């Protein structure tokens, strides 16, 4: 049962990261379209924000796998 919840948590973390990075990319493209001279600054901020979202999602996935492993060992 715990492994099922852990798998669900990993899936939700991956889904949330995908939505978050897609939103970052979308807003960055809108910003570049409105102000093309700031492309470099916007791109840099977009890459940093995407890396932070990806790092948080990876941490959530790793934690869910650790919980699944601990739950499987306890049963």
KOLDO-705324 format. One record per atom (N, C-alpha, C): residue number from 1; residue in three letters; chain; x, y, z. Coordinates in Angstrom, 3 decimals. Layout:
BEGIN
<rovo num="NUM" residuo="Ala" cadena="A" u="X" v="Y" w="Z"/>
...
***
This chain:
BEGIN
<rovo num="1" residuo="Unk" cadena="A" u="0.825" v="-1.195" w="0.000"/>
<rovo num="1" residuo="Unk" cadena="A" u="0.000" v="0.000" w="0.000"/>
<rovo num="1" residuo="Unk" cadena="A" u="0.865" v="1.254" w="0.000"/>
<rovo num="2" residuo="Unk" cadena="A" u="1.905" v="1.223" w="0.839"/>
<rovo num="2" residuo="Unk" cadena="A" u="2.789" v="2.388" w="0.906"/>
<rovo num="2" residuo="Unk" cadena="A" u="3.495" v="2.599" w="-0.426"/>
<rovo num="3" residuo="Unk" cadena="A" u="3.868" v="1.504" w="-1.096"/>
<rovo num="3" residuo="Unk" cadena="A" u="4.571" v="1.651" w="-2.374"/>
<rovo num="3" residuo="Unk" cadena="A" u="3.661" v="2.265" w="-3.425"/>
<rovo num="4" residuo="Unk" cadena="A" u="2.377" v="1.967" w="-3.355"/>
<rovo num="4" residuo="Unk" cadena="A" u="1.425" v="2.574" w="-4.288"/>
<rovo num="4" residuo="Unk" cadena="A" u="1.329" v="4.078" w="-4.100"/>
<rovo num="5" residuo="Unk" cadena="A" u="1.284" v="4.499" w="-2.848"/>
<rovo num="5" residuo="Unk" cadena="A" u="1.239" v="5.932" w="-2.569"/>
<rovo num="5" residuo="Unk" cadena="A" u="2.540" v="6.622" w="-2.962"/>
<rovo num="6" residuo="Unk" cadena="A" u="3.653" v="5.918" w="-2.772"/>
<rovo num="6" residuo="Unk" cadena="A" u="4.945" v="6.474" w="-3.158"/>
<rovo num="6" residuo="Unk" cadena="A" u="5.024" v="6.622" w="-4.675"/>
<rovo num="7" residuo="Unk" cadena="A" u="4.513" v="5.648" w="-5.402"/>
<rovo num="7" residuo="Unk" cadena="A" u="4.501" v="5.733" w="-6.864"/>
<rovo num="7" residuo="Unk" cadena="A" u="3.593" v="6.882" w="-7.319"/>
<rovo num="8" residuo="Unk" cadena="A" u="2.479" v="7.034" w="-6.655"/>
<rovo num="8" residuo="Unk" cadena="A" u="1.574" v="8.147" w="-6.964"/>
<rovo num="8" residuo="Unk" cadena="A" u="2.265" v="9.485" w="-6.711"/>
<rovo num="9" residuo="Unk" cadena="A" u="2.989" v="9.566" w="-5.595"/>
<rovo num="9" residuo="Unk" cadena="A" u="3.726" v="10.795" w="-5.283"/>
<rovo num="9" residuo="Unk" cadena="A" u="4.795" v="11.102" w="-6.315"/>
<rovo num="10" residuo="Unk" cadena="A" u="5.503" v="10.070" w="-6.777"/>
<rovo num="10" residuo="Unk" cadena="A" u="6.530" v="10.273" w="-7.805"/>
<rovo num="10" residuo="Unk" cadena="A" u="5.895" v="10.748" w="-9.109"/>
<rovo num="11" residuo="Unk" cadena="A" u="4.770" v="10.164" w="-9.457"/>
<rovo num="11" residuo="Unk" cadena="A" u="4.072" v="10.587" w="-10.671"/>
<rovo num="11" residuo="Unk" cadena="A" u="3.571" v="12.016" w="-10.591"/>
<rovo num="12" residuo="Unk" cadena="A" u="3.033" v="12.382" w="-9.449"/>
<rovo num="12" residuo="Unk" cadena="A" u="2.555" v="13.753" w="-9.269"/>
<rovo num="12" residuo="Unk" cadena="A" u="3.706" v="14.758" w="-9.294"/>
<rovo num="13" residuo="Unk" cadena="A" u="4.848" v="14.366" w="-8.742"/>
<rovo num="13" residuo="Unk" cadena="A" u="6.013" v="15.253" w="-8.772"/>
<rovo num="13" residuo="Unk" cadena="A" u="6.477" v="15.471" w="-10.204"/>
<rovo num="14" residuo="Unk" cadena="A" u="6.497" v="14.404" w="-10.994"/>
<rovo num="14" residuo="Unk" cadena="A" u="6.907" v="14.533" w="-12.393"/>
<rovo num="14" residuo="Unk" cadena="A" u="5.892" v="15.357" w="-13.188"/>
<rovo num="15" residuo="Unk" cadena="A" u="4.624" v="15.135" w="-12.930"/>
<rovo num="15" residuo="Unk" cadena="A" u="3.580" v="15.902" w="-13.615"/>
<rovo num="15" residuo="Unk" cadena="A" u="3.665" v="17.383" w="-13.254"/>
<rovo num="16" residuo="Unk" cadena="A" u="3.849" v="17.669" w="-11.979"/>
<rovo num="16" residuo="Unk" cadena="A" u="3.968" v="19.065" w="-11.538"/>
<rovo num="16" residuo="Unk" cadena="A" u="5.179" v="19.759" w="-12.151"/>
<rovo num="17" residuo="Unk" cadena="A" u="6.294" v="19.027" w="-12.242"/>
<rovo num="17" residuo="Unk" cadena="A" u="7.487" v="19.608" w="-12.852"/>
<rovo num="17" residuo="Unk" cadena="A" u="7.258" v="19.895" w="-14.324"/>
<rovo num="18" residuo="Unk" cadena="A" u="6.598" v="18.994" w="-15.010"/>
<rovo num="18" residuo="Unk" cadena="A" u="6.306" v="19.215" w="-16.432"/>
<rovo num="18" residuo="Unk" cadena="A" u="5.419" v="20.431" w="-16.654"/>
<rovo num="19" residuo="Unk" cadena="A" u="4.408" v="20.565" w="-15.836"/>
<rovo num="19" residuo="Unk" cadena="A" u="3.517" v="21.724" w="-15.947"/>
<rovo num="19" residuo="Unk" cadena="A" u="4.261" v="23.006" w="-15.604"/>
<rovo num="20" residuo="Unk" cadena="A" u="5.069" v="22.956" w="-14.547"/>
<rovo num="20" residuo="Unk" cadena="A" u="5.817" v="24.147" w="-14.132"/>
<rovo num="20" residuo="Unk" cadena="A" u="6.822" v="24.608" w="-15.176"/>
<rovo num="21" residuo="Unk" cadena="A" u="7.581" v="23.678" w="-15.740"/>
<rovo num="21" residuo="Unk" cadena="A" u="8.571" v="24.044" w="-16.744"/>
<rovo num="21" residuo="Unk" cadena="A" u="7.890" v="24.518" w="-18.019"/>
<rovo num="22" residuo="Unk" cadena="A" u="6.764" v="23.903" w="-18.366"/>
<rovo num="22" residuo="Unk" cadena="A" u="6.009" v="24.375" w="-19.530"/>
<rovo num="22" residuo="Unk" cadena="A" u="5.505" v="25.795" w="-19.342"/>
<rovo num="23" residuo="Unk" cadena="A" u="5.042" v="26.090" w="-18.149"/>
<rovo num="23" residuo="Unk" cadena="A" u="4.570" v="27.444" w="-17.842"/>
<rovo num="23" residuo="Unk" cadena="A" u="5.719" v="28.451" w="-17.892"/>
<rovo num="24" residuo="Unk" cadena="A" u="6.879" v="28.056" w="-17.360"/>
<rovo num="24" residuo="Unk" cadena="A" u="8.049" v="28.942" w="-17.404"/>
<rovo num="24" residuo="Unk" cadena="A" u="8.431" v="29.247" w="-18.842"/>
<rovo num="25" residuo="Unk" cadena="A" u="8.477" v="28.208" w="-19.671"/>
<rovo num="25" residuo="Unk" cadena="A" u="8.827" v="28.401" w="-21.076"/>
<rovo num="25" residuo="Unk" cadena="A" u="7.824" v="29.271" w="-21.811"/>
<rovo num="26" residuo="Unk" cadena="A" u="6.539" v="29.053" w="-21.528"/>
<rovo num="26" residuo="Unk" cadena="A" u="5.489" v="29.836" w="-22.172"/>
<rovo num="26" residuo="Unk" cadena="A" u="5.601" v="31.321" w="-21.826"/>
<rovo num="27" residuo="Unk" cadena="A" u="5.767" v="31.604" w="-20.546"/>
<rovo num="27" residuo="Unk" cadena="A" u="5.860" v="32.999" w="-20.112"/>
<rovo num="27" residuo="Unk" cadena="A" u="7.151" v="33.650" w="-20.616"/>
<rovo num="28" residuo="Unk" cadena="A" u="8.224" v="32.862" w="-20.712"/>
<rovo num="28" residuo="Unk" cadena="A" u="9.473" v="33.407" w="-21.235"/>
<rovo num="28" residuo="Unk" cadena="A" u="9.322" v="33.780" w="-22.712"/>
<rovo num="29" residuo="Unk" cadena="A" u="8.638" v="32.940" w="-23.470"/>
<rovo num="29" residuo="Unk" cadena="A" u="8.428" v="33.253" w="-24.888"/>
<rovo num="29" residuo="Unk" cadena="A" u="7.554" v="34.499" w="-25.053"/>
<rovo num="30" residuo="Unk" cadena="A" u="6.556" v="34.636" w="-24.192"/>
<rovo num="30" residuo="Unk" cadena="A" u="5.735" v="35.847" w="-24.234"/>
<rovo num="30" residuo="Unk" cadena="A" u="6.571" v="37.077" w="-23.905"/>
<rovo num="31" residuo="Unk" cadena="A" u="7.438" v="36.965" w="-22.911"/>
<rovo num="31" residuo="Unk" cadena="A" u="8.279" v="38.096" w="-22.523"/>
<rovo num="31" residuo="Unk" cadena="A" u="9.259" v="38.464" w="-23.631"/>
<rovo num="32" residuo="Unk" cadena="A" u="9.830" v="37.457" w="-24.290"/>
<rovo num="32" residuo="Unk" cadena="A" u="10.762" v="37.725" w="-25.389"/>
<rovo num="32" residuo="Unk" cadena="A" u="10.031" v="38.364" w="-26.565"/>
<rovo num="33" residuo="Unk" cadena="A" u="8.794" v="37.937" w="-26.812"/>
<rovo num="33" residuo="Unk" cadena="A" u="8.018" v="38.532" w="-27.899"/>
<rovo num="33" residuo="Unk" cadena="A" u="7.704" v="40.000" w="-27.611"/>
<rovo num="34" residuo="Unk" cadena="A" u="7.507" v="40.337" w="-26.348"/>
<rovo num="34" residuo="Unk" cadena="A" u="7.192" v="41.724" w="-25.995"/>
<rovo num="34" residuo="Unk" cadena="A" u="8.431" v="42.608" w="-25.946"/>
<rovo num="35" residuo="Unk" cadena="A" u="9.566" v="42.009" w="-25.569"/>
<rovo num="35" residuo="Unk" cadena="A" u="10.783" v="42.804" w="-25.416"/>
<rovo num="35" residuo="Unk" cadena="A" u="11.987" v="42.007" w="-25.943"/>
<rovo num="36" residuo="Unk" cadena="A" u="12.184" v="41.992" w="-27.261"/>
<rovo num="36" residuo="Unk" cadena="A" u="13.227" v="41.155" w="-27.865"/>
<rovo num="36" residuo="Unk" cadena="A" u="14.651" v="41.522" w="-27.437"/>
<rovo num="37" residuo="Unk" cadena="A" u="14.874" v="42.748" w="-27.042"/>
<rovo num="37" residuo="Unk" cadena="A" u="16.229" v="43.145" w="-26.657"/>
<rovo num="37" residuo="Unk" cadena="A" u="16.667" v="42.546" w="-25.323"/>
<rovo num="38" residuo="Unk" cadena="A" u="15.736" v="42.009" w="-24.560"/>
<rovo num="38" residuo="Unk" cadena="A" u="16.064" v="41.405" w="-23.265"/>
<rovo num="38" residuo="Unk" cadena="A" u="16.122" v="39.882" w="-23.358"/>
<rovo num="39" residuo="Unk" cadena="A" u="16.337" v="39.346" w="-24.542"/>
<rovo num="39" residuo="Unk" cadena="A" u="16.307" v="37.904" w="-24.749"/>
<rovo num="39" residuo="Unk" cadena="A" u="17.313" v="37.171" w="-23.863"/>
<rovo num="40" residuo="Unk" cadena="A" u="18.537" v="37.673" w="-23.787"/>
<rovo num="40" residuo="Unk" cadena="A" u="19.571" v="37.002" w="-22.993"/>
<rovo num="40" residuo="Unk" cadena="A" u="19.231" v="36.935" w="-21.520"/>
<rovo num="41" residuo="Unk" cadena="A" u="18.753" v="38.030" w="-20.979"/>
<rovo num="41" residuo="Unk" cadena="A" u="18.386" v="38.060" w="-19.561"/>
<rovo num="41" residuo="Unk" cadena="A" u="17.206" v="37.133" w="-19.273"/>
<rovo num="42" residuo="Unk" cadena="A" u="16.216" v="37.167" w="-20.153"/>
<rovo num="42" residuo="Unk" cadena="A" u="15.038" v="36.323" w="-19.957"/>
<rovo num="42" residuo="Unk" cadena="A" u="15.417" v="34.858" w="-20.066"/>
<rovo num="43" residuo="Unk" cadena="A" u="16.261" v="34.525" w="-21.054"/>
<rovo num="43" residuo="Unk" cadena="A" u="16.668" v="33.135" w="-21.229"/>
<rovo num="43" residuo="Unk" cadena="A" u="17.441" v="32.634" w="-20.003"/>
<rovo num="44" residuo="Unk" cadena="A" u="18.316" v="33.468" w="-19.486"/>
<rovo num="44" residuo="Unk" cadena="A" u="19.077" v="33.071" w="-18.292"/>
<rovo num="44" residuo="Unk" cadena="A" u="18.182" v="32.826" w="-17.093"/>
<rovo num="45" residuo="Unk" cadena="A" u="17.228" v="33.722" w="-16.889"/>
<rovo num="45" residuo="Unk" cadena="A" u="16.294" v="33.550" w="-15.774"/>
<rovo num="45" residuo="Unk" cadena="A" u="15.428" v="32.310" w="-15.976"/>
<rovo num="46" residuo="Unk" cadena="A" u="15.065" v="32.042" w="-17.217"/>
<rovo num="46" residuo="Unk" cadena="A" u="14.247" v="30.870" w="-17.513"/>
<rovo num="46" residuo="Unk" cadena="A" u="15.015" v="29.584" w="-17.202"/>
<rovo num="47" residuo="Unk" cadena="A" u="16.279" v="29.528" w="-17.566"/>
<rovo num="47" residuo="Unk" cadena="A" u="17.081" v="28.335" w="-17.322"/>
<rovo num="47" residuo="Unk" cadena="A" u="17.259" v="28.108" w="-15.821"/>
<rovo num="48" residuo="Unk" cadena="A" u="17.528" v="29.161" w="-15.074"/>
<rovo num="48" residuo="Unk" cadena="A" u="17.690" v="29.017" w="-13.620"/>
<rovo num="48" residuo="Unk" cadena="A" u="16.388" v="28.559" w="-12.976"/>
<rovo num="49" residuo="Unk" cadena="A" u="15.270" v="29.157" w="-13.360"/>
<rovo num="49" residuo="Unk" cadena="A" u="13.982" v="28.766" w="-12.780"/>
<rovo num="49" residuo="Unk" cadena="A" u="13.633" v="27.322" w="-13.140"/>
<rovo num="50" residuo="Unk" cadena="A" u="13.899" v="26.924" w="-14.372"/>
<rovo num="50" residuo="Unk" cadena="A" u="13.629" v="25.544" w="-14.782"/>
<rovo num="50" residuo="Unk" cadena="A" u="14.493" v="24.559" w="-14.007"/>
<rovo num="51" residuo="Unk" cadena="A" u="15.746" v="24.912" w="-13.777"/>
<rovo num="51" residuo="Unk" cadena="A" u="16.637" v="24.038" w="-13.010"/>
<rovo num="51" residuo="Unk" cadena="A" u="16.154" v="23.888" w="-11.577"/>
<rovo num="52" residuo="Unk" cadena="A" u="15.650" v="24.963" w="-10.982"/>
<rovo num="52" residuo="Unk" cadena="A" u="15.132" v="24.882" w="-9.615"/>
<rovo num="52" residuo="Unk" cadena="A" u="13.884" v="24.003" w="-9.539"/>
<rovo num="53" residuo="Unk" cadena="A" u="13.005" v="24.142" w="-10.506"/>
<rovo num="53" residuo="Unk" cadena="A" u="11.799" v="23.305" w="-10.534"/>
<rovo num="53" residuo="Unk" cadena="A" u="12.187" v="21.843" w="-10.727"/>
<rovo num="54" residuo="Unk" cadena="A" u="13.114" v="21.593" w="-11.648"/>
<rovo num="54" residuo="Unk" cadena="A" u="13.546" v="20.217" w="-11.903"/>
<rovo num="54" residuo="Unk" cadena="A" u="14.225" v="19.616" w="-10.675"/>
<rovo num="55" residuo="Unk" cadena="A" u="15.015" v="20.395" w="-9.968"/>
<rovo num="55" residuo="Unk" cadena="A" u="15.671" v="19.914" w="-8.753"/>
<rovo num="55" residuo="Unk" cadena="A" u="14.671" v="19.559" w="-7.666"/>
<rovo num="56" residuo="Unk" cadena="A" u="13.656" v="20.385" w="-7.507"/>
<rovo num="56" residuo="Unk" cadena="A" u="12.630" v="20.098" w="-6.499"/>
<rovo num="56" residuo="Unk" cadena="A" u="11.859" v="18.832" w="-6.870"/>
<rovo num="57" residuo="Unk" cadena="A" u="11.560" v="18.662" w="-8.144"/>
<rovo num="57" residuo="Unk" cadena="A" u="10.845" v="17.457" w="-8.584"/>
<rovo num="57" residuo="Unk" cadena="A" u="11.709" v="16.218" w="-8.393"/>
<rovo num="58" residuo="Unk" cadena="A" u="12.980" v="16.311" w="-8.708"/>
<rovo num="58" residuo="Unk" cadena="A" u="13.877" v="15.172" w="-8.525"/>
<rovo num="58" residuo="Unk" cadena="A" u="13.976" v="14.796" w="-7.045"/>
<rovo num="59" residuo="Unk" cadena="A" u="14.056" v="15.789" w="-6.185"/>
<rovo num="59" residuo="Unk" cadena="A" u="14.104" v="15.521" w="-4.750"/>
<rovo num="59" residuo="Unk" cadena="A" u="12.820" v="14.830" w="-4.291"/>
<rovo num="60" residuo="Unk" cadena="A" u="11.677" v="15.264" w="-4.789"/>
<rovo num="60" residuo="Unk" cadena="A" u="10.403" v="14.642" w="-4.417"/>
<rovo num="60" residuo="Unk" cadena="A" u="10.332" v="13.204" w="-4.902"/>
<rovo num="61" residuo="Unk" cadena="A" u="10.829" v="12.943" w="-6.101"/>
<rovo num="61" residuo="Unk" cadena="A" u="10.814" v="11.580" w="-6.633"/>
<rovo num="61" residuo="Unk" cadena="A" u="11.739" v="10.679" w="-5.819"/>
<rovo num="62" residuo="Unk" cadena="A" u="12.923" v="11.171" w="-5.492"/>
<rovo num="62" residuo="Unk" cadena="A" u="13.860" v="10.374" w="-4.694"/>
<rovo num="62" residuo="Unk" cadena="A" u="13.277" v="10.079" w="-3.313"/>
<rovo num="63" residuo="Unk" cadena="A" u="12.663" v="11.062" w="-2.686"/>
<rovo num="63" residuo="Unk" cadena="A" u="12.058" v="10.850" w="-1.374"/>
<rovo num="63" residuo="Unk" cadena="A" u="10.931" v="9.827" w="-1.457"/>
<rovo num="64" residuo="Unk" cadena="A" u="10.121" v="9.888" w="-2.525"/>
<rovo num="64" residuo="Unk" cadena="A" u="9.034" v="8.918" w="-2.648"/>
<rovo num="64" residuo="Unk" cadena="A" u="9.577" v="7.503" w="-2.846"/>
<rovo num="65" residuo="Unk" cadena="A" u="10.690" v="7.374" w="-3.574"/>
<rovo num="65" residuo="Unk" cadena="A" u="11.286" v="6.040" w="-3.735"/>
<rovo num="65" residuo="Unk" cadena="A" u="11.887" v="5.553" w="-2.420"/>
<rovo num="66" residuo="Unk" cadena="A" u="12.471" v="6.450" w="-1.644"/>
<rovo num="66" residuo="Unk" cadena="A" u="13.000" v="6.058" w="-0.330"/>
<rovo num="66" residuo="Unk" cadena="A" u="11.872" v="5.617" w="0.599"/>
<rovo num="67" residuo="Unk" cadena="A" u="10.751" v="6.318" w="0.558"/>
<rovo num="67" residuo="Unk" cadena="A" u="9.605" v="5.935" w="1.378"/>
<rovo num="67" residuo="Unk" cadena="A" u="9.079" v="4.567" w="0.921"/>
<rovo num="68" residuo="Unk" cadena="A" u="9.040" v="4.343" w="-0.386"/>
<rovo num="68" residuo="Unk" cadena="A" u="8.586" v="3.063" w="-0.899"/>
<rovo num="68" residuo="Unk" cadena="A" u="9.505" v="1.939" w="-0.454"/>
<rovo num="69" residuo="Unk" cadena="A" u="10.806" v="2.201" w="-0.464"/>
<rovo num="69" residuo="Unk" cadena="A" u="11.759" v="1.192" w="-0.020"/>
<rovo num="69" residuo="Unk" cadena="A" u="11.635" v="0.905" w="1.463"/>
<rovo num="70" residuo="Unk" cadena="A" u="11.421" v="1.937" w="2.247"/>
<rovo num="70" residuo="Unk" cadena="A" u="11.267" v="1.761" w="3.696"/>
<rovo num="70" residuo="Unk" cadena="A" u="9.959" v="1.053" w="3.999"/>
<rovo num="71" residuo="Unk" cadena="A" u="8.929" v="1.364" w="3.261"/>
<rovo num="71" residuo="Unk" cadena="A" u="7.631" v="0.714" w="3.477"/>
<rovo num="71" residuo="Unk" cadena="A" u="7.650" v="-0.738" w="3.071"/>
<rovo num="72" residuo="Unk" cadena="A" u="8.367" v="-1.057" w="2.001"/>
<rovo num="72" residuo="Unk" cadena="A" u="8.454" v="-2.434" w="1.553"/>
<rovo num="72" residuo="Unk" cadena="A" u="9.276" v="-3.279" w="2.518"/>
<rovo num="73" residuo="Unk" cadena="A" u="10.302" v="-2.670" w="3.131"/>
<rovo num="73" residuo="Unk" cadena="A" u="11.135" v="-3.392" w="4.091"/>
<rovo num="73" residuo="Unk" cadena="A" u="10.433" v="-3.641" w="5.402"/>
<rovo num="74" residuo="Unk" cadena="A" u="9.491" v="-2.784" w="5.747"/>
<rovo num="74" residuo="Unk" cadena="A" u="8.806" v="-2.912" w="7.037"/>
<rovo num="74" residuo="Unk" cadena="A" u="7.712" v="-3.977" w="6.993"/>
<rovo num="75" residuo="Unk" cadena="A" u="7.274" v="-4.350" w="5.814"/>
<rovo num="75" residuo="Unk" cadena="A" u="6.162" v="-5.313" w="5.714"/>
<rovo num="75" residuo="Unk" cadena="A" u="6.623" v="-6.705" w="5.701"/>
***
